[in-house]
Amino acid sequence: MNTLGFTHKIQEIIPSDISPEELGRITAEHKERYILQSIEGIFQAEITGNLRFSAQSKVDFPAVGDWVRYTKMDDQNAIILEVFSRFSTLERQAVGKNADIQIIAANIDVAFIVQSVGHDFNLNRLERYLSICYAAKIEPVIILTKIDLIDEDETKTLVDEISGRIKKVPVIALSNLNQKGLEELKQTMQANNTYCFIGSSGVGKSTIINHLKNEEVLKTNSISTSTNKGKHTTSHRELFVLNNGSIVIDTPGMRELGLTDVSGGIEITFEEIAELTGRCRYNDCTHTSEKGCAVLEAVENGELSPEAYENYQKLIREQQHFSSTIKEKRQRDKDFGKMVKAYKKHKNQNKP
């Protein structure tokens, strides 16, 4: 099972009475149909009706990267009986749904946050991705792609711009055209660890994986010259085992990346602001207009980037909105449950 990333983190999660023949990992997902890989082979899989019924939300359904208990139906098909706990979960707010969470991938050790030079380069979006990774307890690495489109001085300027605002996160500058930086990326990837590539469409995620795999396992496309936006290529999440034994997961391009409960991740991303908070006059300082606010003073005297401060406030507001929406949804569900229970009780009392 080591070839699928069965590390000590997973061993601590899986019950000791589960036999290797019962254990598999989800390698792809297609609208509640799954590809499952185990020591016995690769199977098309579905979840049991009981698992579907007991699920509180879509979060409880299998996701790519999950470890599951299964039973074979035949040589090609299987039934998923149980989804085991995750040591990390990369998630976002479901598009168009204020209180729903969408799992991007599970049991990830390192997330490669991919941005390309030019139209896609956006420090605010990088901080958003970082907050999500830190909240999920996933180590982030930033990959700057398509550096063949600019010269070395311009590349260094962009890398310095990232490092100047985002501290302690490795940055790899890479070209899929001439494969510069690819060897540096390979050196960071260890056998049995699971890596996830995330970023917008058209930034080169799938092409990087093809280079790492030494074959074209993923369909790729280019940036549209008319809209300057990435064309949609990867349409689903999929897990691959590389020749060096490391595991990678490709994901669809995500233009919308709504935050969930990532308050802890925001604090780590904006470490400078978190440290300044301790110097504020008031413990409940919102860092917006209070006198004696160390954060506002740092912005005014140039110690803290105004752009980083504004993005911090934006992400905090978004996270707080999500938390309040979740709280309201849970209360509605609770009230509805009480109403159903009261109705059933009344109905039973009035039976002839």
PLY file of the C-alpha trace (Angstrom):
ply
format ascii 1.0
element vertex 352
property float x
property float y
property float z
element edge 351
property int vertex1
property int vertex2
end_header
0.00 0.00 0.00
3.02 2.30 0.30
2.80 2.97 -3.43
-0.47 4.83 -2.76
0.88 6.99 0.05
0.19 4.76 3.04
2.37 6.74 5.45
2.50 6.80 9.26
-0.15 9.56 9.20
-2.58 7.13 7.56
-1.55 4.23 9.78
-2.59 6.29 12.80
-6.06 6.80 11.27
-6.90 3.32 9.98
-8.24 0.90 12.64
-5.87 -2.00 13.32
-8.52 -4.62 12.52
-8.84 -3.49 8.87
-7.11 -5.97 6.58
-5.03 -4.75 3.59
-7.55 -6.42 1.24
-10.33 -4.16 2.57
-8.36 -0.94 2.17
-8.32 1.28 -0.91
-7.68 4.86 -1.95
-9.92 7.06 -4.11
-7.97 8.10 -7.22
-10.74 9.80 -9.21
-14.30 11.07 -8.77
-17.00 11.41 -11.42
-20.32 12.67 -9.99
-20.55 10.20 -7.10
-18.89 7.41 -9.05
-15.36 6.71 -8.00
-12.19 5.01 -9.14
-10.67 3.06 -6.28
-7.20 1.53 -6.22
-5.97 -1.15 -3.83
-3.52 -4.06 -3.65
-6.19 -6.10 -5.47
-6.45 -3.77 -8.45
-8.45 -0.81 -9.77
-12.23 -0.73 -9.42
-15.25 1.33 -10.38
-16.94 2.05 -7.06
-20.13 3.44 -5.54
-21.07 4.16 -1.93
-23.59 2.10 -0.01
-27.10 3.36 0.61
-26.37 3.35 4.33
-23.35 5.60 3.85
-25.42 7.94 1.71
-28.20 8.04 4.29
-25.90 8.65 7.27
-23.92 11.43 5.57
-24.61 14.83 7.13
-23.44 16.62 3.95
-21.34 16.13 0.82
-18.27 16.50 3.04
-18.95 12.98 4.34
-18.85 11.51 0.82
-15.55 10.13 -0.55
-13.13 12.59 -2.14
-9.99 12.07 -4.19
-7.20 11.15 -1.79
-9.51 9.48 0.73
-8.77 6.07 2.22
-11.82 3.81 2.35
-12.98 0.37 3.38
-14.54 -1.52 0.48
-15.81 -4.85 -0.72
-15.46 -6.30 -4.23
-18.54 -7.02 -6.31
-16.56 -8.55 -9.18
-13.23 -8.01 -10.91
-14.17 -4.47 -12.00
-16.69 -3.13 -9.49
-16.70 -2.46 -5.76
-18.83 -0.94 -3.00
-17.42 1.65 -0.61
-18.47 0.79 2.94
-16.66 3.43 4.98
-14.64 6.62 4.53
-11.83 6.94 7.07
-10.90 10.16 8.85
-8.67 12.64 7.01
-5.45 14.10 8.40
-5.87 17.08 6.06
-8.73 18.34 3.93
-8.35 20.94 1.20
-11.74 22.62 0.87
-13.53 25.69 -0.40
-16.98 27.17 -0.23
-19.14 25.52 -2.88
-19.66 27.86 -5.83
-22.98 29.69 -5.57
-23.80 28.14 -2.17
-23.15 30.26 0.92
-23.09 27.51 3.52
-21.91 24.43 1.64
-18.36 23.08 1.61
-16.74 21.39 -1.38
-13.82 19.04 -0.78
-11.02 19.66 -3.29
-8.81 16.77 -2.14
-8.02 14.83 1.04
-4.96 13.57 2.89
-2.55 16.02 1.26
0.96 16.61 2.58
1.98 19.50 0.32
-0.02 21.83 -1.93
1.68 23.40 -4.96
-0.01 26.76 -5.53
0.50 27.49 -9.23
0.39 30.96 -10.77
1.74 32.07 -14.12
3.45 35.32 -15.02
1.27 37.95 -16.70
-2.50 38.05 -16.30
-2.72 35.36 -13.61
-0.14 36.84 -11.22
-2.03 38.02 -8.14
-0.59 38.29 -4.63
-4.03 38.63 -3.06
-5.10 35.31 -4.56
-1.87 33.68 -3.36
-2.68 34.79 0.20
-6.17 33.34 -0.20
-4.74 29.96 -1.26
-2.22 30.08 1.57
-4.94 30.71 4.16
-6.84 27.67 2.93
-3.69 25.49 2.99
-2.63 26.56 6.46
-6.14 26.03 7.82
-6.02 22.50 6.39
-2.56 21.86 7.94
-1.07 21.43 4.47
2.42 22.71 3.68
2.30 25.22 0.78
4.84 25.74 -2.01
4.39 28.47 -4.64
5.16 27.68 -8.29
5.52 30.58 -10.74
5.08 29.24 -14.28
5.62 30.43 -17.87
8.82 32.26 -17.00
9.96 31.70 -20.59
7.65 34.61 -21.50
9.81 37.09 -19.57
13.53 37.61 -19.01
15.54 36.60 -15.95
15.45 40.08 -14.38
11.64 40.20 -14.65
11.41 36.72 -13.16
13.61 37.74 -10.23
11.46 40.84 -9.69
8.29 38.74 -9.45
9.91 36.18 -7.13
11.19 39.01 -4.92
7.72 40.55 -4.92
6.24 37.27 -3.69
8.95 36.73 -1.07
8.69 40.33 0.11
5.04 39.99 1.02
4.75 36.24 1.66
7.35 35.05 4.12
8.70 31.53 4.75
7.03 29.93 1.71
9.32 28.39 -0.96
8.94 29.79 -4.48
9.91 27.77 -7.56
10.13 29.58 -10.91
9.38 27.13 -13.72
8.94 26.92 -17.48
7.01 24.05 -19.03
8.45 25.04 -22.41
12.13 24.55 -21.63
11.55 22.69 -18.33
13.70 25.13 -16.37
12.96 24.69 -12.67
11.45 21.24 -13.17
14.41 19.47 -11.58
14.18 21.79 -8.57
10.51 20.83 -8.22
11.32 17.10 -8.46
13.90 17.44 -5.68
11.19 18.68 -3.29
8.94 15.66 -3.87
9.41 12.62 -1.64
8.22 9.05 -2.13
4.87 8.17 -0.48
3.99 11.83 0.18
0.86 13.20 -1.50
1.04 16.49 -3.42
-1.82 18.57 -4.81
-1.60 21.11 -7.64
-4.06 24.00 -7.29
-4.52 27.20 -9.27
-6.47 28.85 -12.08
-7.16 27.22 -15.46
-4.41 27.44 -18.05
-1.48 28.09 -15.69
0.22 24.80 -16.57
-0.72 22.43 -13.72
-1.53 19.49 -15.98
1.55 20.08 -18.14
3.77 19.99 -15.04
2.26 16.64 -14.05
2.78 15.31 -17.58
6.48 16.28 -17.31
6.77 14.68 -13.87
5.09 11.53 -15.16
7.17 11.54 -18.38
4.01 10.90 -20.40
0.88 12.80 -21.39
-1.56 11.50 -18.78
-3.57 14.73 -18.68
-5.12 16.80 -21.43
-3.66 20.29 -21.61
-4.67 23.55 -23.23
-3.37 27.05 -23.58
-4.40 30.54 -22.56
-7.05 32.08 -24.81
-5.52 34.96 -26.76
-8.89 36.73 -27.02
-9.93 36.63 -23.36
-6.49 36.18 -21.74
-8.08 33.59 -19.47
-7.21 29.97 -18.96
-9.22 27.50 -21.00
-10.86 24.77 -18.93
-8.78 21.61 -19.19
-8.92 19.32 -16.14
-12.61 18.60 -15.51
-12.24 16.45 -12.42
-9.82 15.55 -9.65
-7.44 12.68 -10.27
-4.59 11.00 -8.40
-1.40 9.71 -10.03
1.63 7.82 -8.73
4.91 9.15 -10.14
8.00 7.15 -11.01
9.80 8.33 -7.86
6.96 7.02 -5.68
5.40 10.37 -4.83
1.67 10.88 -5.40
0.14 13.90 -7.14
-3.44 15.11 -7.46
-4.50 17.40 -10.28
-7.55 19.62 -9.76
-9.79 21.68 -12.04
-8.90 25.36 -12.40
-10.66 27.41 -9.74
-11.46 31.05 -10.51
-13.68 31.19 -7.43
-12.14 30.11 -4.15
-14.57 30.96 -1.38
-13.20 30.67 2.15
-14.66 28.35 4.77
-13.61 28.32 8.44
-9.99 29.36 7.90
-9.42 31.89 10.70
-6.34 30.02 11.92
-5.00 29.87 8.36
-5.43 33.63 7.92
-3.43 34.27 11.10
-0.53 32.15 9.82
-0.65 33.73 6.34
-0.60 37.23 7.81
1.90 36.45 10.55
3.10 40.06 10.71
-0.41 41.29 11.47
-0.93 38.55 14.06
2.24 39.65 15.84
1.24 43.33 15.71
-2.16 42.48 17.21
-0.50 41.78 20.54
0.61 45.40 20.69
-2.87 46.88 20.16
-4.38 48.90 23.02
-7.60 46.85 23.06
-7.85 43.06 23.17
-10.89 43.10 20.88
-9.34 45.49 18.35
-10.75 45.05 14.85
-7.83 46.95 13.29
-10.20 49.23 11.39
-10.48 52.57 13.24
-9.45 52.11 16.89
-7.00 54.50 18.53
-3.88 52.71 19.67
-4.16 50.02 16.98
-0.66 48.75 16.27
-1.74 47.31 12.90
-3.02 50.67 11.60
0.10 52.39 12.88
2.27 49.86 11.03
0.39 50.61 7.80
0.75 54.36 8.30
4.50 54.25 8.95
5.21 51.84 6.08
6.06 48.86 8.26
3.12 46.89 6.85
2.02 46.74 3.21
-1.34 48.52 2.68
-2.25 45.90 0.06
-1.60 43.05 2.51
-3.63 44.84 5.20
-6.60 45.39 2.85
-6.53 41.76 1.70
-6.34 40.61 5.32
-9.46 42.59 6.19
-11.25 41.26 3.11
-10.47 37.62 3.96
-11.45 38.14 7.61
-14.85 39.57 6.57
-15.42 36.71 4.14
-14.51 34.08 6.73
-16.74 35.68 9.36
-19.64 35.81 6.89
-19.22 32.11 6.13
-19.13 31.25 9.86
-22.29 33.24 10.57
-24.05 31.68 7.58
-23.11 28.18 8.77
-24.40 29.02 12.25
-27.73 30.23 10.82
-28.04 27.12 8.64
-27.40 24.81 11.59
-30.01 26.63 13.65
-32.56 26.30 10.82
-31.79 22.59 10.52
-32.12 22.21 14.30
-35.46 24.03 14.34
-36.73 21.94 11.44
-35.68 18.74 13.22
-37.59 19.80 16.34
-40.65 20.55 14.23
-40.55 17.13 12.56
-40.08 15.42 15.92
-43.01 17.33 17.43
-45.20 16.49 14.43
-44.41 12.77 14.69
-45.10 12.81 18.44
-48.42 14.56 17.91
-49.34 12.16 15.11
-48.56 9.09 17.28
-50.56 10.48 20.20
-53.65 10.92 18.03
-53.60 7.47 16.47
-56.92 5.63 17.04
0 1
1 2
2 3
3 4
4 5
5 6
6 7
7 8
8 9
9 10
10 11
11 12
12 13
13 14
14 15
15 16
16 17
17 18
18 19
19 20
20 21
21 22
22 23
23 24
24 25
25 26
26 27
27 28
28 29
29 30
30 31
31 32
32 33
33 34
34 35
35 36
36 37
37 38
38 39
39 40
40 41
41 42
42 43
43 44
44 45
45 46
46 47
47 48
48 49
49 50
50 51
51 52
52 53
53 54
54 55
55 56
56 57
57 58
58 59
59 60
60 61
61 62
62 63
63 64
64 65
65 66
66 67
67 68
68 69
69 70
70 71
71 72
72 73
73 74
74 75
75 76
76 77
77 78
78 79
79 80
80 81
81 82
82 83
83 84
84 85
85 86
86 87
87 88
88 89
89 90
90 91
91 92
92 93
93 94
94 95
95 96
96 97
97 98
98 99
99 100
100 101
101 102
102 103
103 104
104 105
105 106
106 107
107 108
108 109
109 110
110 111
111 112
112 113
113 114
114 115
115 116
116 117
117 118
118 119
119 120
120 121
121 122
122 123
123 124
124 125
125 126
126 127
127 128
128 129
129 130
130 131
131 132
132 133
133 134
134 135
135 136
136 137
137 138
138 139
139 140
140 141
141 142
142 143
143 144
144 145
145 146
146 147
147 148
148 149
149 150
150 151
151 152
152 153
153 154
154 155
155 156
156 157
157 158
158 159
159 160
160 161
161 162
162 163
163 164
164 165
165 166
166 167
167 168
168 169
169 170
170 171
171 172
172 173
173 174
174 175
175 176
176 177
177 178
178 179
179 180
180 181
181 182
182 183
183 184
184 185
185 186
186 187
187 188
188 189
189 190
190 191
191 192
192 193
193 194
194 195
195 196
196 197
197 198
198 199
199 200
200 201
201 202
202 203
203 204
204 205
205 206
206 207
207 208
208 209
209 210
210 211
211 212
212 213
213 214
214 215
215 216
216 217
217 218
218 219
219 220
220 221
221 222
222 223
223 224
224 225
225 226
226 227
227 228
228 229
229 230
230 231
231 232
232 233
233 234
234 235
235 236
236 237
237 238
238 239
239 240
240 241
241 242
242 243
243 244
244 245
245 246
246 247
247 248
248 249
249 250
250 251
251 252
252 253
253 254
254 255
255 256
256 257
257 258
258 259
259 260
260 261
261 262
262 263
263 264
264 265
265 266
266 267
267 268
268 269
269 270
270 271
271 272
272 273
273 274
274 275
275 276
276 277
277 278
278 279
279 280
280 281
281 282
282 283
283 284
284 285
285 286
286 287
287 288
288 289
289 290
290 291
291 292
292 293
293 294
294 295
295 296
296 297
297 298
298 299
299 300
300 301
301 302
302 303
303 304
304 305
305 306
306 307
307 308
308 309
309 310
310 311
311 312
312 313
313 314
314 315
315 316
316 317
317 318
318 319
319 320
320 321
321 322
322 323
323 324
324 325
325 326
326 327
327 328
328 329
329 330
330 331
331 332
332 333
333 334
334 335
335 336
336 337
337 338
338 339
339 340
340 341
341 342
342 343
343 344
344 345
345 346
346 347
347 348
348 349
349 350
350 351
